[in-house]
Amino acid sequence: MKSPLDISTNKEPFQYIINLIRGKGEPYISPDGLVMLFPSIIKLTAPDDALFVFQERYNSGEIPCQYRYEEFITDIDLQATIKGLNLDPDAFWLLVMFSFDYACDACFSGYEFADSVGTQIAQLLSVLSNENKVQITVKSGKSKSIISNKTVVSKIEEWIRHGYESEKDNLTTLAIDNTSQILIDSEESNSVLVWYFASILRYFFEINPQYKGRAKKCTPISFNKNILISNLIYHTRLSRNPNFLNDDEALKGFFKQYKGKEIMARSGIYPSL
C-alpha cells in the first residue's frame, strides 16, 4: 500500500469498505433520489462521497491511528490468520483503517440531532410511568414546585398521555428554541470506542460468513474472528491492555457490557444523516 489510493482507477482495495457500507439488504432511496441509506451499522447518506473522503484522509495521513501498514503486513501470525480466513490482506487493512477512523469520529467528534417535541414528551411519560417513587420538580425563576404525591403524579401522567396519544402524529417538530440547537455535540468514553470499533468489524464478518478457515492439527494459527478483532484493538492502540492479545475474553466482556447499545451520533467527517 505504498502508492496513493485511487478508487477511480482501482476499486479492488476498497471492496470490503464498500461491502461494509452497503450492509445487507436493499437501500432506501428518497423520492428525489438525493439520499440513499443502506441497512448497515455505518450510517451514511452519500456512500460514494464517503469513499473519496476516506481516500483523501488515508493518502494525506489524517487517520489518527498509530498502527502502520508495515507492522500489519509483516506480522507473520496475524497474516497467517487473515490469509487462512481467505481475506485479501490489503482490502482488510483498509477496512480496519476505515472502521477505526469512522468509529473515532462518531464517538469523539460526532453530533446528534435535537429530539422532536414528541420524543421529549415520550421520554417524560417513560419517567412518570415508572413504578418507583416519582417526584416532579418545576422551576420558574425563583419559584419552584415539587410534586411527590403518587395520586397527583399519576393524574398528571394521565393528562399528558391523553394529549400525547391524540396529537403525537403532529409532534414531529424539533424541541428547540433557535436553529443553533439543531445539532448537539456527542462524545462517548474510550471503552465505548473500543466496543464500537469491534462491533463494526464483527458486523463485517456477520454479513460475510464466507470468510472462514479450518484450523489444522498441530498448528498455532487461530481462525477465531473475535481473537483477530481483539488483536487489532491492541495493535491500533485503542487499548494497551495485553489481555486483548491472543484471547477474546476481554472483548466478550465489552460485548456483554454494551449489549443493546446504539451509537446515535453521526460522523462529522463522513456524510451522515
Salt bridges, closest charged atoms under 4 A:
GLU62 OE1 - ARG57 NH1 3.65
GLU71 OE1 - ARG237 NH1 3.60
ASP75 OD2 - HIS235 NE2 3.72
ASP101 OD2 - ARG57 NE 2.69
GLU157 OE2 - ARG161 NH2 2.94
GLU158 OE1 - LYS155 NZ 3.35
GLU165 OE1 - LYS168 NZ 3.34
GLU188 OE2 - LYS261 NZ 3.57
GLU206 OE2 - ARG202 NE 3.80
ASP248 OD2 - LYS252 NZ 3.95
GLU249 OE2 - LYS252 NZ 3.49
